Amino acid sequence: MEITMIYYLVPALIMFCCGVYGFITRKNMIAMLISLELMLNAVDINFVVFNRYLFPGQLEGMMFTLFAIAIAAAETALAIAIIINLYRAAKNINASDLTQLKH
């Protein structure tokens, strides 16, 4: 039995939808960041799958995915540093309550 593309795309779609749902419904910035990372991982799975099935002898999708993972790691480190500084200033990391920093 050959594993087709749909066996990879459906879990990636479920991961992406869970990430969108988590990003929209959560107020905690850490949970929002985790949801964003879930969406980025789903997109990386799609890059690899489409590269594997459309261009089996080439590695552009794999290299782009590795580059995206490195950028996501740097983005996560920067976002956590910003969240820590916001917590020190406001003693809260809920996104809806951070409007008090404007005043």
C-alpha positions as CSV (number, residue, x, y, z in Angstrom):
1,M,0.0,0.0,0.0
2,E,1.4,3.3,-1.0
3,I,1.1,6.3,1.3
4,T,-0.4,9.1,-0.6
5,M,-0.1,12.8,0.0
6,I,-3.5,13.0,1.8
7,Y,-2.1,11.0,4.8
8,Y,0.3,13.9,5.4
9,L,-1.9,16.9,4.5
10,V,-4.8,16.0,6.7
11,P,-2.8,16.0,10.0
12,A,-1.1,19.2,8.8
13,L,-4.5,20.7,8.2
14,I,-5.7,19.6,11.6
15,M,-2.5,21.1,13.2
16,F,-3.0,24.4,11.4
17,C,-6.7,24.6,12.4
18,C,-5.8,23.9,16.0
19,G,-3.2,26.6,15.9
20,V,-5.6,29.1,14.4
21,Y,-8.3,28.2,17.0
22,G,-5.8,28.5,19.8
23,F,-4.4,31.8,18.6
24,I,-7.9,33.3,18.3
25,T,-9.3,32.0,21.6
26,R,-6.4,32.3,24.0
27,K,-5.6,35.5,25.9
28,N,-2.3,34.3,27.4
29,M,0.6,35.4,25.2
30,I,2.5,32.2,25.8
31,A,-0.4,30.1,24.6
32,M,-0.7,32.4,21.6
33,L,2.9,31.9,20.8
34,I,2.5,28.1,21.1
35,S,-0.4,28.3,18.7
36,L,1.6,30.3,16.2
37,E,4.4,27.7,16.4
38,L,1.8,25.0,15.7
39,M,0.7,26.8,12.6
40,L,4.3,27.2,11.4
41,N,5.0,23.5,11.9
42,A,1.9,22.6,9.9
43,V,3.2,24.8,7.0
44,D,6.6,23.2,7.3
45,I,5.0,19.8,6.9
46,N,3.3,21.0,3.8
47,F,6.6,22.2,2.3
48,V,8.2,18.9,2.8
49,V,5.3,16.9,1.5
50,F,4.8,18.9,-1.6
51,N,8.6,18.8,-2.3
52,R,8.6,15.0,-1.8
53,Y,5.7,14.3,-4.1
54,L,6.1,17.0,-6.8
55,F,9.9,17.1,-7.0
56,P,11.2,13.8,-5.5
57,G,14.8,14.2,-6.5
58,Q,15.3,17.8,-5.3
59,L,15.7,19.2,-1.8
60,E,14.4,22.7,-2.0
61,G,11.4,22.0,0.2
62,M,13.6,20.4,2.8
63,M,16.1,23.3,2.8
64,F,13.3,25.9,3.0
65,T,11.8,24.0,5.9
66,L,15.1,24.0,7.8
67,F,15.5,27.7,7.1
68,A,11.9,28.3,8.4
69,I,12.6,26.3,11.5
70,A,15.7,28.3,12.2
71,I,13.8,31.6,11.7
72,A,10.9,30.3,14.0
73,A,13.4,29.5,16.7
74,A,14.8,33.0,16.6
75,E,11.3,34.4,16.5
76,T,10.3,32.4,19.5
77,A,13.4,33.5,21.5
78,L,12.6,37.1,20.7
79,A,8.9,36.8,21.5
80,I,9.7,35.1,24.9
81,A,12.1,38.0,25.7
82,I,9.4,40.5,24.9
83,I,6.8,38.6,27.0
84,I,9.2,38.5,30.0
85,N,9.7,42.3,29.7
86,L,6.0,42.9,29.5
87,Y,5.4,40.7,32.5
88,R,8.0,42.7,34.5
89,A,6.3,45.9,33.5
90,A,2.6,44.9,33.9
91,K,2.7,41.7,36.0
92,N,0.3,40.2,33.5
93,I,0.7,38.5,30.1
94,N,-2.8,38.5,28.9
95,A,-3.0,40.2,25.6
96,S,-6.3,41.9,26.3
97,D,-5.0,43.5,29.5
98,L,-1.8,45.0,28.0
99,T,-3.6,48.2,26.8
100,Q,-2.8,49.6,30.2
101,L,0.8,50.0,29.1
102,K,-0.3,52.8,26.7
103,H,-0.9,55.2,29.6
